[in-house]
């Protein structure tokens, strides 16, 4: 772990709310003990640059009620994505990770804001999987979107085939959206 004095200002997205001038522990890997420490005293630890995180740590972090800045992650397993999909506050996954269709489908169960500012490409299949997300998605920094990905339309209602597939892969089980974005009663 490294320690540094924070000089970063708060993010306009509200994800990185670090205290100016505070000494921060900056782990490269977040284990269970580090996650517990973050939940108890977030002013003492900066998890935004961690390149890896254990699944047990993600389960702990998913239960906390504050935004999760996980911008350093380079990969995300399906189990990790499932844990994050249960988190109820905004999260930032703005590192340079690649987002698979399956991971996108699992993360689409998250109800809040997800920042993907570090993505460099978004396939049509991944865009289609994210189209079922009921919260805000942000992709600042995506250099370009292929025609197929653009046609996937991230705001379209979810299809019945996608619902069945989500159930098979451990999806969130949300109902289809109406054009207004509301779930039918």
N, C-alpha and C positions, 0 to 999 in steps of 0.2 A: 504494500500500500504506500502511496505517496501522499504527502500533505502539501497544500498550497494555500496561499492567502487569496481569497476570491476577489476578482476585480470585474467580474461580469455583472452587467445590470440585468434586471428582470426582463424576461422575454415578453413580447407583446401578446403571445399566446397564453401566458399565465402558467406555463409548464415549469420553467426554471425559476424558482423563487428562492434564491440564495441570499443570505445576509451579507451585505458588503463588509469587508474587513474581517470576517470570521475565518478562523483556521478550519479547513475542511480536510477530511480524510478522503482520498480519491482512489478507491480500490479498482484494480483491473478486472477482478472477478468478484461477484457478489454471492457470498455463501449465506447459509441460514443465519449465522450470528451477525453478519453485516446487515442483512435485511431487518432483523429485529432491532438492531441499533438505529437504523434509518427510521423505522416506525416510531421508536421511542424518542429520538432526538435528531430530527432531520437536519438541524442546523450544524451538526457535527460531521456530516458525511455527504459527499457529492457522488451519487451513483450514475450521473449522466454520461460519464466517460468509460464505464465498465464495459469491457469487450465480451464478457460472458457472465452468465448468472445460472445458479442451480435451480432446478424445478422446485425444491423445497423453499428456496428464497422467494421465488415467484408466487408461490401459494400464500406466503406471508404478506408480500407486497400487494397482492391482488385484494386483500382484505382491508388495506389502509384506505382512508378517505381523502387522500391528497393526490394531486397530479403526480404521475410517474414519468420522470425524465430518463428514458432508457436509450439515449441516442448513440451510445457506443456499441450496442449489440451488433454483432456481425452475422449472427444466425439465430433462428428461433425454431425449436422443435415443436411438433404438434402438441405435445403435453404442455409446453410452456405457453403456446398460443392459447390453449384452452384455459389455463390459469388466468392469463391476461384478459381474456374475453369476459371474465366475471368481475373485473375491476370496475368500479362505478364512478371514477373520476377521469378527467382527461389523461391521455398518455401520449408521449412522444417517442416514436420509433424512427427517428430521423437520421439514424446512422446509414452507412453505405451497405446495408444488407440487401439481399435479393429476396423478393417476396414471391413465394410459390402460390399457385392457385389454391392448394389445399390449406396453407397457412392463412391466406387471405379469407377463405371461406370460414375458417374457425374464428379469426379476428372480427369478422363481420357481425358476430354475435354481441360484441361490445356495444353498449348503448350510447356511449359518449363520444367525445372528440378524440380522434386519433390523427397525429401528425406523422406524415411519411415524407418529410422534406428531403431526405437523403436518397430516395429512390432515383435511380438513373434510367430505369426502363419499366414499363408496365405493359404486360401482354394483354391481349384481348380476353384470354381466359381468366387472368387475375383480376382485370377490371370488372368482368362479369361477376366473379365471386364477390367482389367488394360492393357490387350494386345492391346487395341485400342488406347492407349496413343501415341502421336506423338513426345514426348520429351524424356528426360532422366529420368529414375526411378532408385533410389538407395535403397537397402535393407540391408545395412551393419548391422550386428547384428541379422539377422533372423537365429535362431538356426538351423532350418532344413526346408526343403521344401518337402512336401509329394509328392509321385510319381504322383498323379493326378494333383497337382498344377504345377509340373515340366513339365508334358505333355501338360499343357495349353499353354505353350510356349508364353512368353510375347512379342515375336517379330512377331507373325503370323499376316497375314492380317485379318481384321475384317470381320465377316460373315454378310450376308444379314439379317439373323434373328436378329443379334445383332443390326444392323442399325435400323431396325424397332422398336426394344425394346427401343433403346436410344431415338428415336423420341417420343415414348409414355411417357417416364419418364423425358422428358425435356433435352435430350442429346444435344450434341454440333452440330450435323448435318454434321460432316466431312465426306467426302467420304472415300471409302475403300482405304487401302494402297496397293501398289504393293510390291513384295518381297524386293525391294530396300528401302522401307519405304516412297517413294514419293506418293503423291496423284495423281491418273490418271487425265489427262486433259479432 
